[in-house]
Amino acid sequence: MPDSVLNTTCEIIGDALGLPPVAQDASPESIEEWDSIAHLNIVMALEGAFGVTFDPDEIPELVSPTIIAQRVEAKR
């Protein structure tokens, strides 16, 4: 997976949470601001930035920048 996708994912998640870019291993468990509403905002921001659509069934599985970047790459 290209580093640019992962780095952009970290930036998008940070922006959506009002934080600096998050670490590659960040998760809802490690970031207090990453609640269920923030998760939906993150998903919408990712979809807009990368031009992809996540199926409703996969949204709960998008729990770290690394996993998200892998899913984005698979959809491109």
N, C-alpha and C positions, 0 to 999 in steps of 0.2 A: 504494500500500500504506500502510495507516495506520502512523504512527510508533509507536503503542503495540505493534503486533505485532513490529516490528523491535527496539524497546527491550526488550521482554519476552524475545525470542530472545537478545539479547546478555546479559541477566541469567541466563537458564537455562543458557546455555553456560558462563558464568563460574562459576555455582554448581556445575555438573557437574565443572568442572576445578579447583575449589577456589580460584578467582580472583575478583577483582571483575568486574563486567560487562565483556565484551570489546568491542573496537571493531567497527564495522560491516564492516570489511574484514579482520577476523581470519580465519585459516585454520589448518589443521593444520601448514602449513609455517611459519607465523609464531609458533605457540605450542607450545612443547616438550611441555607436558602433554597436548596433543590427539593422543593416539595412537589405535590401532585400538580398544582396549577403551574408552577415554574416548569415542570417537565413538559407539559403541553405547549407552553411558550417556546421552550427549547426546540421541540419537534417542529413547530411551525416555522421557526427561524431557520432551522436546518433545511427544511423542505424548500423554502424560498431561496436560500443561498446556493444550494446545490442543484435545484431543479429536479428533485426527486420526490416521490410520495411514499410514505411508510404506511403499510397496512395496519388497521387498528389492532390486529393480533400481535404485531411485532413491536408496537410502541412501548409496552411494559418491559421489553427486553433491552431497550436502548438505555443502558445504565452506566455507561462509561464512554469517554471520548474514543477509546480504542475500538470498542464494539461498534459504536456509531459510525466511525470512519470506515470500518470493514463493510458495514451494511451499505453505506453510501457508494463505496467503490463497486460493490456487487450490483448495484442498481444502475450504474453508469454504462 
